[in-house]
Amino acid sequence: MKWLGKVEEEQITIQVDNHEIITQMKMINLTKEEIQVGKCVQALIKQHLEQIVSIFYKTVLDVPELKGIILRNSSIERLKRWKVI
């Protein structure tokens, strides 16, 4: 994995003004290093985004409680439109 050696070299700036996003980042304890890894694999993720999203939602729908929440409040097709890279 050549990209892994480049993680620390990846220059990032974290500037978030949206309080909701800041809260979410704190909630999942998102670190600078994790953002650097994400930046390194961004092109690979973009290349396979449709497959990644499909597998993610298939996995989520395998959990009855999560499936119920999603289907009561939205739809998988609607949620899939919100993928952002």
Stockholm file with secondary structure:
# STOCKHOLM 1.0

chainA/1-85         MKWLGKVEEEQITIQVDNHEIITQMKMINLTKEEIQVGKCVQALIKQHLEQIVSIFYKTVLDVPELKGIILRNSSIERLKRWKVI
#=GR chainA/1-85 SS CGGGGGGGGCCCCCCCCCHHHHHHHHHTTCCHHHHHHHHHHHHHHHHTHHHHHHHHHHHHHTSHHHHHHHHHHCCHHHHHTTCCC
#=GC SS_cons        CGGGGGGGGCCCCCCCCCHHHHHHHHHTTCCHHHHHHHHHHHHHHHHTHHHHHHHHHHHHHTSHHHHHHHHHHCCHHHHHTTCCC
//
